[in-house]
Amino acid sequence: MHPFQYLAPTSVAEAVDALARYGDRARALAGGTDILVQTRTGRFDLDAVVDVKRVPELTALTLGEDGLSIGAAVPCYRVYEDAEVAGLYPGLIDAASLIGGIQIQSRASLGGNLCNASPSADGICPLIVHYGQAHSAGPDGRRSTPVEEFCVAPGRTILEPGEFLVSIELPRPPAGFGGAYQRFIPRNEMDIAVVGVGSSLTLNAAGDRVESARVALAAVGPTPILAHAAGDSLVGKTPGIDAFREAGELAADAARPISDMRGDVNFRKELVRVLTRRTLTTALERAQS
Ligand SMILES: Cc1cc2nc3c(=O)[nH]c(=O)nc-3n(C[C@H](O)[C@H](O)[C@H](O)COP(=O)(O)OP(=O)(O)OC[C@H]3O[C@@H](n4cnc5c(N)ncnc54)[C@H](O)[C@@H]3O)c2cc1C
């Protein structure tokens, strides 16, 4: 690892300038729990690291009438320690409170989790099933992208050189909404998901039909996958095990896993079925409570 510049801009415009100046030889730094490890092991050969934590927008966590805005560098613990946020966005809290351990959660951000674009990232599926939008800024101005379109390959996102993630916005969930995230890991903690599934559903006013639903999958493709058919299959149905089983089958069809030392294709597809049923069951309980 050769010496590199450490830059700490205090505004979005300064951060864009700093990142654009070094192009693909600079990277943003949020909590540093991925990038420091990756830089040490030679994945990046950097001339500059741009610490974005001094940009006020990046560390703001704001809950308003319209929804939740999570600054891209807000550490996980601030998300799950906010009782109102935890009540409204339960699927997100499932993930924020299991990434690494307490020490990692005190540094690691959901923004860094998204920009790192690991197929097995735990934070991305919950953002997708909570209908998240990623807001970025770059030399050509600002733009918004649905979270499900943000990752394009393992470790790669839609961000262009000089562009960085500013915040992630989640709409305020309507009445009758519930969400959940679960992963399978061989150990109890500090492990990479063999499969992760996030689910959400919204019930009608009577609580006996599903109005909308989403299912998102981690670690079964090169990027997190929004399993459209699985979510759509629930719309108009009575929520319960029969509908959830069918959604699980459709989610398994959408999965494109590889076989590796942590699990083969069939094992991973079966995990998708099981975790889809389980997360939908938890989402339903939360929607009803
Ligand atoms: C011991 C340990 C356990 C872990 N356990 C888990 C786990 O259980 N689940 C899990 O999903 N991950 C886990 N991780 C990985 C990591 O902690 C998470 O991915 C974390 O959310 C990354 O956030 P960060 O703020 O530290 O990102 P950083 O390391 O600061 O950045 C990650 C990447 O995103 C880029 N980036 C950061 N912010 C921005 C921005 N605003 N705009 C553009 N690019 C940006 C960086 O350049 C870098 O490439 C673990 C890591 C460790 C070391």
The ligand as an SDF file (V2000), in Angstrom:
LIG
                    3D

 53 58  0  0  0  0  0  0  0  0999 V2000
  -15.6350   -7.7390   11.2590 C   0  0  0  0  0  0  0  0  0  0  0  0
  -16.5630   -7.3250   10.1520 C   0  0  0  0  0  0  0  0  0  0  0  0
  -17.8430   -7.8580   10.1220 C   0  0  0  0  0  0  0  0  0  0  0  0
  -18.7260   -7.4930    9.1020 C   0  0  0  0  0  0  0  0  0  0  0  0
  -19.9840   -8.0370    9.0930 N   0  0  0  0  0  0  0  0  0  0  0  0
  -20.8450   -7.7130    8.1120 C   0  0  0  0  0  0  0  0  0  0  0  0
  -22.1610   -8.2770    8.0950 C   0  0  0  0  0  0  0  0  0  0  0  0
  -22.5620   -9.0420    8.9690 O   0  0  0  0  0  0  0  0  0  0  0  0
  -22.9770   -7.9320    7.0650 N   0  0  0  0  0  0  0  0  0  0  0  0
  -22.5980   -7.0620    6.0800 C   0  0  0  0  0  0  0  0  0  0  0  0
  -23.3790   -6.7800    5.1790 O   0  0  0  0  0  0  0  0  0  0  0  0
  -21.3500   -6.5090    6.0830 N   0  0  0  0  0  0  0  0  0  0  0  0
  -20.4780   -6.8060    7.0770 C   0  0  0  0  0  0  0  0  0  0  0  0
  -19.2220   -6.2520    7.0890 N   0  0  0  0  0  0  0  0  0  0  0  0
  -18.8250   -5.3260    6.0140 C   0  0  0  0  0  0  0  0  0  0  0  0
  -19.0080   -3.8160    6.3750 C   0  0  0  0  0  0  0  0  0  0  0  0
  -18.9620   -3.5950    7.7480 O   0  0  0  0  0  0  0  0  0  0  0  0
  -20.3360   -3.2620    5.8240 C   0  0  0  0  0  0  0  0  0  0  0  0
  -20.4200   -3.4590    4.4330 O   0  0  0  0  0  0  0  0  0  0  0  0
  -20.5260   -1.7820    6.1710 C   0  0  0  0  0  0  0  0  0  0  0  0
  -21.8950   -1.4460    6.0800 O   0  0  0  0  0  0  0  0  0  0  0  0
  -19.7030   -0.8310    5.2980 C   0  0  0  0  0  0  0  0  0  0  0  0
  -19.9730    0.4890    5.7280 O   0  0  0  0  0  0  0  0  0  0  0  0
  -18.7980    1.5500    5.9760 P   0  0  0  0  0  0  0  0  0  0  0  0
  -19.4730    2.8150    6.3510 O   0  0  0  0  0  0  0  0  0  0  0  0
  -17.7840    1.0280    6.9280 O   0  0  0  0  0  0  0  0  0  0  0  0
  -18.2000    1.6350    4.4930 O   0  0  0  0  0  0  0  0  0  0  0  0
  -16.7100    2.0120    4.0150 P   0  0  0  0  0  0  0  0  0  0  0  0
  -15.7680    0.9290    4.3440 O   0  0  0  0  0  0  0  0  0  0  0  0
  -16.3560    3.4000    4.4400 O   0  0  0  0  0  0  0  0  0  0  0  0
  -16.9750    2.0280    2.4270 O   0  0  0  0  0  0  0  0  0  0  0  0
  -17.3610    0.8460    1.7560 C   0  0  0  0  0  0  0  0  0  0  0  0
  -17.2790    1.0840    0.2410 C   0  0  0  0  0  0  0  0  0  0  0  0
  -18.2500    2.0220   -0.1590 O   0  0  0  0  0  0  0  0  0  0  0  0
  -17.6210    3.2050   -0.6970 C   0  0  0  0  0  0  0  0  0  0  0  0
  -18.3460    4.3350   -0.1130 N   0  0  0  0  0  0  0  0  0  0  0  0
  -18.5710    4.5800    1.2040 C   0  0  0  0  0  0  0  0  0  0  0  0
  -19.3480    5.6570    1.3350 N   0  0  0  0  0  0  0  0  0  0  0  0
  -19.6060    6.1080    0.0810 C   0  0  0  0  0  0  0  0  0  0  0  0
  -20.3600    7.2090   -0.4350 C   0  0  0  0  0  0  0  0  0  0  0  0
  -21.0280    8.0410    0.3700 N   0  0  0  0  0  0  0  0  0  0  0  0
  -20.4340    7.3580   -1.7830 N   0  0  0  0  0  0  0  0  0  0  0  0
  -19.7540    6.5000   -2.6000 C   0  0  0  0  0  0  0  0  0  0  0  0
  -19.0290    5.4560   -2.1660 N   0  0  0  0  0  0  0  0  0  0  0  0
  -18.9590    5.2630   -0.8370 C   0  0  0  0  0  0  0  0  0  0  0  0
  -16.1660    3.1530   -0.2450 C   0  0  0  0  0  0  0  0  0  0  0  0
  -15.3250    3.8400   -1.1590 O   0  0  0  0  0  0  0  0  0  0  0  0
  -15.9390    1.6600   -0.2200 C   0  0  0  0  0  0  0  0  0  0  0  0
  -15.6750    1.1840   -1.5100 O   0  0  0  0  0  0  0  0  0  0  0  0
  -18.3100   -6.5880    8.1030 C   0  0  0  0  0  0  0  0  0  0  0  0
  -17.0210   -6.0230    8.1370 C   0  0  0  0  0  0  0  0  0  0  0  0
  -16.1540   -6.3910    9.1590 C   0  0  0  0  0  0  0  0  0  0  0  0
  -14.7690   -5.7740    9.1970 C   0  0  0  0  0  0  0  0  0  0  0  0
  1  2  1  0
  2  3  1  0
  2 52  2  0
  3  4  2  0
  4  5  1  0
  4 50  1  0
  5  6  2  0
  6  7  1  0
  6 13  1  0
  7  8  2  0
  7  9  1  0
  9 10  1  0
 10 11  2  0
 10 12  1  0
 12 13  2  0
 13 14  1  0
 14 15  1  0
 14 50  1  0
 15 16  1  0
 16 17  1  0
 16 18  1  0
 18 19  1  0
 18 20  1  0
 20 21  1  0
 20 22  1  0
 22 23  1  0
 23 24  1  0
 24 25  2  0
 24 26  1  0
 24 27  1  0
 27 28  1  0
 28 29  2  0
 28 30  1  0
 28 31  1  0
 31 32  1  0
 32 33  1  0
 33 34  1  0
 33 48  1  0
 34 35  1  0
 35 36  1  0
 35 46  1  0
 36 37  1  0
 36 45  1  0
 37 38  2  0
 38 39  1  0
 39 40  1  0
 39 45  2  0
 40 41  1  0
 40 42  2  0
 42 43  1  0
 43 44  2  0
 44 45  1  0
 46 47  1  0
 46 48  1  0
 48 49  1  0
 50 51  2  0
 51 52  1  0
 52 53  1  0
M  END
$$$$
